[in-house]
Amino acid sequence: LLAHPKDSWRLFGAFASALSQLPPTSPQYGSLLHILSILGDAAVIKDAISSQTLFHEFALPKFNPLLVSHPAKRQGVLKVMYHFCQEDIMAHIKTIKALQE
């Protein structure tokens, strides 16, 4: 992800599309969230700041419509979002502000 950020746009787009079509109770939906969480954790280990920036620039535009139109899916998507930022209160605040924009 971090090595090829433009590929992230396609990856997050594919995940957002699949997540929007699946019911939040389906095993596939949970599996996709789990995969995204693993990707986020790995990206943070490699470079926490770049991981958060990558998510803000490439994933949030893809996931925002999902957050707005599917309230039942918000919790899972927001959990994934935190997997892409370091465990730091300032990083979490920055992510929340990015959501509000």
C-alpha positions in Angstrom: 0.0 0.0 0.0 2.6 2.5 1.1 4.9 1.7 -1.8 2.3 2.3 -4.5 -0.3 4.9 -3.2 -2.1 5.2 -6.5 -2.9 1.5 -6.3 -4.5 2.2 -2.9 -7.2 4.3 -4.7 -8.3 1.2 -6.6 -8.0 -1.1 -3.6 -10.0 1.1 -1.3 -12.6 1.6 -4.1 -13.0 -2.1 -4.5 -13.4 -2.7 -0.8 -15.8 0.2 -0.5 -17.9 -1.1 -3.3 -18.0 -4.6 -1.9 -18.8 -3.4 1.6 -21.6 -1.2 0.4 -23.3 -4.2 -1.4 -22.9 -6.8 1.4 -25.2 -6.9 4.5 -23.3 -6.0 7.6 -24.3 -9.3 9.2 -22.7 -11.4 6.5 -19.5 -13.3 7.1 -18.0 -11.8 3.9 -18.6 -8.3 5.2 -16.8 -9.2 8.5 -14.0 -10.8 6.5 -13.4 -7.7 4.4 -13.3 -5.5 7.5 -10.8 -7.9 9.0 -8.6 -7.8 5.9 -8.6 -4.0 5.9 -7.7 -4.0 9.6 -4.8 -6.3 8.9 -3.6 -4.1 6.1 -3.9 -1.0 8.3 -2.0 -2.6 11.1 0.8 -3.6 8.7 0.9 -0.2 7.2 1.1 1.5 10.6 4.0 -0.8 11.6 5.8 0.2 8.5 5.1 4.0 8.7 2.4 5.3 10.9 2.2 8.8 9.5 2.2 7.7 5.9 -0.5 5.1 6.7 -2.8 7.7 8.2 -2.2 10.1 5.3 -2.8 7.4 2.8 -6.1 6.5 4.5 -7.2 10.1 4.7 -6.4 10.8 1.0 -7.4 7.6 -0.6 -9.8 5.7 1.6 -12.0 8.4 3.2 -13.3 9.7 -0.1 -14.3 6.1 -1.0 -15.8 5.2 2.5 -17.6 8.5 3.2 -20.6 7.7 1.1 -20.8 4.3 2.9 -20.7 6.0 6.3 -23.4 8.5 5.3 -25.8 6.1 3.6 -25.4 2.9 5.7 -25.7 3.7 9.4 -25.5 0.0 10.3 -22.0 -0.2 8.7 -20.5 2.8 10.4 -19.1 1.0 13.4 -17.1 -1.5 11.4 -15.8 1.1 8.9 -14.7 3.4 11.7 -12.9 0.6 13.5 -11.0 0.0 10.3 -10.1 3.7 10.1 -8.4 3.5 13.5 -6.3 0.6 12.3 -4.7 3.0 9.8 -3.6 5.4 12.4 -1.2 5.1 15.3 -2.4 4.6 18.9 -2.1 8.2 19.8 -4.7 10.7 20.9 -3.5 13.3 18.4 -3.6 10.9 15.5 -7.2 9.9 16.5 -8.2 13.6 16.7 -6.7 14.3 13.3 -8.6 11.3 11.8 -11.8 12.5 13.4 -11.3 16.0 11.9 -10.6 14.5 8.5 -14.0 12.7 8.8 -15.7 16.0 9.6 -14.4 17.7 6.5 
